[in-house]
Amino acid sequence: FRRLYIQYNPNSFAYPKIQTKCFFVNNYSSSDMKELRKYIYQFATIYRNPDAKKDAPPILDEPIPSYYMALLKIIKTWAVRCNVQNRNPIFTKKEYLSEIQQHFPGSVKDIVEASSFWHDNGIIFHHKSVTMDELYCIDPQWLCAVLAKVVTVQETNPFQKNGFMRQEDFVNLYTYSKHRMGSMESFIAAIINIMQSFEIILLLDQQSILIPSLLSQQ
């Protein structure tokens, strides 16, 4: 997709030149979602893995192992249960594996392999980095909504001033949020950890947080 549709533009301040359609998708109103799905499906029907054999079928036609599908069913049921019980859908690796093993017929190796597949397909979030490898999120859409409370316009996050924010204001920001689950302490700790790992925020000291994308141009 990158080779066919995206080319590097040296005058675009490191942003690539997009040479395909542009969709404005809203997760809540689902605007343009139907067209986006149609476009992705059309591309997927012809796309083949570049590392596969010449006669290999398109990726969309490749069979998915049954234990991958078994894990998918477990994760979706678990995510619904977390939502109903108002539980934080972010778990440590130990908690994640422990819960899955109660219902999954395969080995830990099978769980890790299948989890990697579903991460690549947007069903769960598990980033393989030094700081993130121990965390699993079984509801990525929830995670996006939570992070969007921080990196947003002033009206949504009135606690940030020109890209600066106090850590204690995270509690104020999420106190009445419908997306907050579990205890406030564990929730805030997990969110700050994730945002730090992706450099969405930077901790200046024990009290101050920098949000680079919201810094004033001046």
ABEGO torsion letter per residue (X at the ends): XAAAABBBBAAAGGBBBBABBBBBBBAAAGBGAAAAAAAAAAAAAABBBAABBAABBBAAABBBBAAAAAAAAAAAAAAAAAAAAGBBABBBAAAAAAAAAAABABBAAAAAAAAAAAAAAGABBBBBBAAAAABBBABAAAAAAAAAAABBBAAABAABBGGBBBAAAAAAAAAABAABBEBAAAAAAAAAAAAAAAGABBBABAABBBBAAABBAX
